[in-house]
Amino acid sequence: MDRQLYAVQGVEKILSPALLFFRELIEKNLARMLEIAGSPERLCPHVKTHKCPEIVKLAWSRGIRQHKCATLAEAVMLAEAGASNVLIAYPIVGPNCLRLAEIVARFPQTKFAVIADHPLAVEALSSAMSQARLSVDVLVDLDVGQHRTGVPPGEAAVALYEKISHLPGLRPGGLHAYDGHNQQADLDERRRAVDSIVRELTKLLEQLHQRRLPVPRIVVGGTPTFTSWAAQHLPGLQCSPGTCVLHDANYARRFPDLGFVPAALVLTRVVSRPSADRLTLDLGYKAVCADPPAGQRCVFPDLPEARQVLHNEEHLVLETPLARRFQPGDTLMAIPAHVCPTCAMYDFAWVVEQGRISSRWPITARGRLT
Ligand SMILES: Cc1ncc(COP(=O)(O)O)c(C=O)c1O
C-alpha cells in the first residue's frame, strides 16, 4: 500500500467523516480502462459506483460516450451531464415504465436503452413507450451464470429478441451479459470462464442472424473479468466495468492483475481512545459500507495491522498497539472495502488534486428519483 498516494494537506477544516476523490488517481484508472478496452467505443462504464456527473465529464473528455446505470436517478444524472447513450441495465417494471417514458421525452438529445428478460416486461414497456409516441432500445438480458436476472442464451432469448423486434415503441438493441459470479482469483480461470460464455454468445448470435435480427451491440461484464472480455472479438462488444473507476480495497486485494488503484477514500477522525490499545473512529456503517465480512470494512494505509473489532452505526473501534500514538481529533484515511455503496452515503466528495483539497463534486444520483 503506497501511503504517499493518499497524503493530503489542508484537511483540518474538513468535517468528518468525509468522502475524498483523488482526481489524478481517477484519471489514471480511466486511462487504464481505455488501455484495456483498446478504444472508447468498446466501453460502456457503469456509473453506479460514483453517481457523479463530474466523473461522467472526465470520461467524456476521453471520448467515452456510452454509459451504463442501474437506477432512473442515475439515468437522469447522465442525461443532464450530456451523455449521448444511456443504458439502464436494470429491469423496468410497473410504474417505472411510465417514468422511463417521461425521461426519454425529457431528454431528446440522449439515446436511451434498457434491458429486459421477460415477455410481460417488454409488453409493458412497449405499451408505455408507444402511448407516449416514443421508442427505446431493448437489450435482451442473458443469464450467463449468476442466476440473478436474465434468460439463458438459447431459444427463450431468441424468442424474446424476436418479440422485441415486433413490438411498437421498442427497437432490438442487442444483448446484455453480466457475469458478476466470475470472481475467480486466478486470471486464467476468469479467462476460461469468459471463453465459455463467448461460445454460447456466438451460437446465439448465429441464431439471431439466421432470423435477420440486427444485434448492434453486446454489453458485457464488470471489473473482475474486464481484461478477459476486452480480449474477445465479438462484433459490437462493449465492456461495462464500474467499480474500477474509483476502485476499492476488496478488488485491489483480490484482483491485483487488473492494474487499478483505489481513488476514493473516507477521511475519519479519532473520537475516543477508550483503552490503551483501542481507537474509536467516526466511521460507522453509515459512513463506510458494511459489506461482509465484519472486521474488514476498510483498509487504513497508516494502520494496516489494526483489527476492526466493533462496527456500529456511527462508530468503528480499532484495536492496535499503536493506539497510544493517537489523540482525539487525529485524522486517518480509510480505503473502503466496497466503494459503490460507500459513495452513495455522501452528498458530495471533496476532490484532492496534487495533494490538496481543490473543490467538491456532488454525488448527484445518490438518491432515488425525485
Ligand atoms: C449489471 C452490472 N453491470 C456492470 C457492473 C459493474 O461491475 P463491477 O462493479 O465489478 O465493475 C455491475 C455491478 O454490480 C452490474 O450489476
PDBQT file of the ligand as one rigid body, heavy atoms in Angstrom, charges set to zero:
ROOT
HETATM    1  C1  LIG A 401     -25.341  -5.225 -14.481  1.00  0.00    +0.000 C 
HETATM    2  C2  LIG A 401     -23.999  -4.784 -13.999  1.00  0.00    +0.000 A 
HETATM    3  N1  LIG A 401     -23.087  -4.397 -14.908  1.00  0.00    +0.000 NA
HETATM    4  C3  LIG A 401     -21.855  -3.978 -14.545  1.00  0.00    +0.000 A 
HETATM    5  C4  LIG A 401     -21.497  -3.936 -13.206  1.00  0.00    +0.000 A 
HETATM    6  C5  LIG A 401     -20.123  -3.432 -12.851  1.00  0.00    +0.000 C 
HETATM    7  O1  LIG A 401     -19.388  -4.415 -12.188  1.00  0.00    +0.000 OA
HETATM    8  P1  LIG A 401     -18.152  -4.027 -11.253  1.00  0.00    +0.000 P 
HETATM    9  O2  LIG A 401     -18.711  -3.389 -10.050  1.00  0.00    +0.000 OA
HETATM   10  O3  LIG A 401     -17.474  -5.337 -10.983  1.00  0.00    +0.000 OA
HETATM   11  O4  LIG A 401     -17.292  -3.116 -12.032  1.00  0.00    +0.000 OA
HETATM   12  C6  LIG A 401     -22.419  -4.335 -12.230  1.00  0.00    +0.000 A 
HETATM   13  C7  LIG A 401     -22.070  -4.319 -10.811  1.00  0.00    +0.000 C 
HETATM   14  O5  LIG A 401     -22.830  -4.542  -9.921  1.00  0.00    +0.000 OA
HETATM   15  C8  LIG A 401     -23.704  -4.769 -12.634  1.00  0.00    +0.000 A 
HETATM   16  O6  LIG A 401     -24.634  -5.155 -11.747  1.00  0.00    +0.000 OA
ENDROOT
TORSDOF 0
